[in-house]
Amino acid sequence: MTDTRLPVRRLGRTGLMVTRLGYGAMSLDNGRLTPVTADQAESVLSTALDAGINYIDSSPDYGDSEELLGRYISHRRDEFFIATKCGCPVAPSAGDRHVYNRENIEAAVEQSLRRLRTDYIDVLQFHGDPSREVLDRGDAIEALRDLQRAGKVRFIGVSGTLPNLPNQIAMDVFDVFQIPYSVLQRDHSDVISEAAQAGAGTVIRGGAVRGGPSPEKEWAVRRLPEVEPERPRTLWERANLDELLDGTPRMEWVLRYTFSHPDLDTTIVGTANASHLLANVAALQKGPLPPDVLAEAARRLDAVEAG
């Protein structure tokens, strides 16, 4: 009998056993990417849990995402870990800026708990990549510690990028780091390993290159936050990565490349389409790309980037 269970991995020192494919609920932010109906949201969330995915990432910044999670899967709360964000503008005094003070952090958590229809958040992450200087300036870390002591938050983390990540890791306070990485955005590869070596859990975002290469279109790359708009397509084409697919669909190949990182605990991939989600699950079950393919992809990309 074929084992259909999803592979899991310990999320660093949290001890949480998370599926190596997570669900990114930013895709439920109606209008951010594509319109999402209530029926679509219910379908894709139920499909994610039915498939065995147990790590779901959201944020107050993602429109109705948290509310949809609460509406459609809060009754299955024991089946998944929920990660969300703070620092997002929630308290009236924050205006429209990310603010890392106690008032805004506590307001975000209380709002998230109501929306998610839960009593606790498994992983609370600072959103917006605050620098160590910003976090040291106030009592942001102590506010998170107080929320932990109150039982409202289990573990704390940060969604970060270079150049701030090394200093965030050196603070030695974060249990989880959410870091961008893919075959077309490899510059965070070493810092992912650095976070893991420090004992933290690693959550990868952007591992599917945000919808491109698309299975429906020749190219439909949406801009990655830290990358120039045309860079992913340019890298792919100049490195002739299509030659390495060997019949594998582009999206599957890209995901399997991401799964190949040895220090990846889970990668969050968002979609509002249940069939696309199941295709992502199938990619995970096929495992990482063969070592020779990974080596050749690296050789080609290094040559392009060096030129």
PyMOL commands that set and color helices and strands:
alter all, ss='L'
color gray80, all
select helices_A, chain A and resi 12-14+25-28+38-50+65-79+92-94+102-116+132-137+140-149+165-170+189-197+209-211+231-238+241-244+250-259+274-286+291-306
alter helices_A, ss='H'
color red, helices_A
select strands_A, chain A and resi 8-10+17-19+21-24+55-57+81-86+121-126+153-159+176-180+201-205+266-269
alter strands_A, ss='S'
color yellow, strands_A
deselect
rebuild
show_as cartoon
